[in-house]
Amino acid sequence: QVQLVESGGGLVQSGDSRSLSCVFSGGTFRTATMGWFRQAPGKEREFVASISRSGGSTDYGDLVKGRFTVVRDSAKNTVYLQMDSLKPEDTAVYYCAATTYNEEGTYSLTSAYLYWGQGTQVTVSS
């Protein structure tokens, strides 16, 4: 059974950078498309970023494009989300997601993902 464990959340100031990590276990990492989503209080879960199985393709939500970067390290079975120029509106619980039933590519819909982490809180103060 695939398990995902996120880390790296915390309290930061507006304009700061933060890196989140998600460790994948219980499956074959190289076959998994990975995604990051976030959910703020009272709002729906929204797409942040996705990276293909090979790492050759990435996609980003409109609100984070140009500020966030997703990368994967197959040697460590880990996917990272580098967040730069953080804004108060980036405050949310960030979730890592994975799916192993897919073709090469990226996915922005929550329904495309089979496995989810427990989430890590990121709070950006103004």
C-alpha positions as CSV (number, residue, x, y, z in Angstrom):
1,Q,0.0,0.0,0.0
2,V,1.4,3.3,-1.1
3,Q,2.0,5.8,1.7
4,L,2.9,9.5,1.4
5,V,4.4,11.6,4.2
6,E,4.7,15.3,3.8
7,S,7.0,17.6,5.8
8,G,8.3,21.1,5.7
9,G,5.3,23.2,6.6
10,G,5.3,26.0,9.1
11,L,4.9,29.7,9.7
12,V,6.7,32.0,7.3
13,Q,6.5,35.7,6.3
14,S,5.2,37.2,3.1
15,G,7.9,37.1,0.5
16,D,9.8,34.2,2.1
17,S,10.5,30.8,0.5
18,R,9.7,27.3,1.8
19,S,10.3,23.8,0.6
20,L,7.9,20.9,1.2
21,S,8.9,17.3,0.9
22,C,6.8,14.2,0.3
23,V,8.3,10.7,0.8
24,F,6.7,7.9,-1.2
25,S,6.8,4.3,0.1
26,G,5.0,1.0,-0.5
27,G,5.1,1.1,-4.2
28,T,7.3,1.9,-7.3
29,F,8.0,5.6,-7.3
30,R,9.1,5.7,-10.9
31,T,5.7,4.6,-12.0
32,A,3.8,7.2,-10.0
33,T,2.6,10.6,-11.2
34,M,2.9,13.0,-8.3
35,G,0.8,16.0,-7.4
36,W,0.5,18.8,-4.8
37,F,-2.8,20.3,-3.8
38,R,-3.8,22.7,-1.1
39,Q,-6.9,23.5,0.9
40,A,-7.6,26.7,2.8
41,P,-10.3,26.8,5.5
42,G,-13.8,27.0,3.9
43,K,-12.5,26.4,0.4
44,E,-12.2,23.4,-1.9
45,R,-9.0,21.6,-2.4
46,E,-7.2,23.2,-5.3
47,F,-4.4,22.0,-7.7
48,V,-1.0,23.4,-7.1
49,A,1.5,21.3,-9.2
50,S,2.0,17.9,-10.9
51,I,5.1,16.1,-12.2
52,S,5.1,13.2,-14.5
53,R,6.5,9.7,-13.8
54,S,9.7,10.6,-15.7
55,G,10.0,14.1,-14.3
56,G,10.0,15.4,-17.8
57,S,6.7,17.2,-17.6
58,T,5.3,19.6,-15.0
59,D,2.2,21.6,-14.6
60,Y,1.1,24.3,-12.2
61,G,-2.0,26.0,-11.0
62,D,-2.5,29.5,-12.3
63,L,-2.1,31.1,-8.8
64,V,1.4,29.6,-8.2
65,K,2.8,29.5,-11.7
66,G,6.2,31.3,-11.8
67,R,6.6,31.1,-8.0
68,F,6.4,27.3,-7.2
69,T,8.6,24.5,-8.6
70,V,8.0,20.8,-8.4
71,V,10.8,18.3,-8.7
72,R,11.3,14.6,-8.0
73,D,14.3,12.6,-6.8
74,S,14.0,9.0,-7.7
75,A,17.0,8.1,-5.6
76,K,15.2,9.3,-2.5
77,N,11.6,8.4,-3.6
78,T,10.7,12.0,-2.8
79,V,8.9,14.8,-4.5
80,Y,9.6,18.4,-3.5
81,L,7.6,21.6,-3.8
82,Q,9.8,24.7,-3.7
83,M,7.7,27.7,-2.9
84,D,9.1,31.2,-3.5
85,S,7.6,34.7,-3.0
86,L,5.0,33.4,-0.7
87,K,1.8,35.4,-0.1
88,P,-0.7,35.3,2.7
89,E,-3.2,33.8,0.2
90,D,-0.9,30.8,-0.1
91,T,-1.9,29.8,3.5
92,A,-3.4,26.4,3.4
93,V,-2.9,22.7,4.2
94,Y,-0.7,21.3,1.5
95,Y,-1.3,17.7,0.4
96,C,0.9,15.4,-1.6
97,A,-0.9,12.9,-3.9
98,A,0.1,10.0,-6.2
99,T,-1.3,7.8,-8.7
100,T,0.2,4.7,-10.3
101,Y,-2.7,3.9,-12.7
102,N,-1.9,6.4,-15.4
103,E,0.1,7.2,-18.6
104,E,3.0,9.5,-18.8
105,G,1.8,13.0,-18.1
106,T,0.5,15.4,-15.5
107,Y,-2.8,15.6,-13.8
108,S,-4.6,18.5,-12.2
109,L,-7.8,16.9,-11.0
110,T,-8.1,15.4,-7.5
111,S,-10.1,12.5,-8.9
112,A,-7.0,11.4,-10.9
113,Y,-5.1,10.6,-7.7
114,L,-5.4,7.4,-5.7
115,Y,-3.2,8.1,-2.7
116,W,-3.0,11.1,-0.4
117,G,-0.7,12.3,2.4
118,Q,-2.0,13.6,5.7
119,G,-1.1,17.2,4.8
120,T,1.2,19.8,6.2
121,Q,0.2,23.3,7.2
122,V,1.8,26.4,5.6
123,T,0.9,29.7,7.1
124,V,2.1,32.9,5.5
125,S,1.9,36.1,7.6
126,S,1.7,39.5,6.1
